[in-house]
Amino acid sequence: MFIVIKLLEFVAAITGTFYLKKEKKNLPTRCFVYFLWLTFFVEIIGMLPRAINHLEGFSFLKDTFLEKNHWLYNAYHIISFLFYITYFKLNLGSKKIRTILDVLSVVYFVLTISYLITIGGYFKSLSTFTYIVGSILIFLCILLYFYEVIQSDTILSFHTNLTFYVAIGAMLFHLIVTPLFIYSEYYLGENPEFVKVRRIILYSANIFLYTCYTIGFIVCSRKNKSY
């Protein structure tokens, strides 16, 4: 299942790269594809702890901060949430709302960095504060996007708009995964059933997310194939 998710991430990034040939001037789309590639490479680097614990050639890295990947994902989560906020902001028409989201992005960045510095644990555990607050901001952005879609003629062709697929994928993914971070304290070896359920939910959410993105690229590419 783990390999399947990595393959889906790669497929989504590749499909998006081909789609860019028809959307070169679309800044949000270009940034989104770049973000997918960043995510793919972060996931590859995130496999380092597995290599350290299972491959003799990486054993020299044991007892270093690289034996865990919390440092990597704590940084990635901040980048990821800021990206999604920016992506949906660029797809909103209201300048006032875009300005508000800019302010919220700065506040979020300052708060998360301050939290990691003061509370500590950057190398020891994933920051639930970063994830929960970031998810709330993403939900806000997506709701604002859907509100604008409903108020405009875009609703007549929403299924051929890539942002729609990104919004659906990101919203459901974070809606499903965020509760796991809220109850992350139960992610212990003494709770095997919770660990098993958590793993299944994470895998399923990731499969849905990247399948949704890939379908979005394919559908929108066919819509624009005459360009």
NORGI-V952512 format. One record per helix or strand of 2 or more residues. SS is the DSSP state (2 for helix, 1 for strand). FROM is the first residue (numbers start at 1). TO is the last residue. If there is no record, write none. Layout:
ss:SS from:FROM to:TO
ss:SS from:FROM to:TO
This chain:
ss:2 from:2 to:22
ss:2 from:27 to:45
ss:2 from:48 to:54
ss:2 from:56 to:61
ss:2 from:65 to:67
ss:2 from:70 to:90
ss:2 from:95 to:119
ss:2 from:128 to:151
ss:2 from:153 to:160
ss:2 from:162 to:182
ss:2 from:184 to:186
ss:2 from:192 to:223
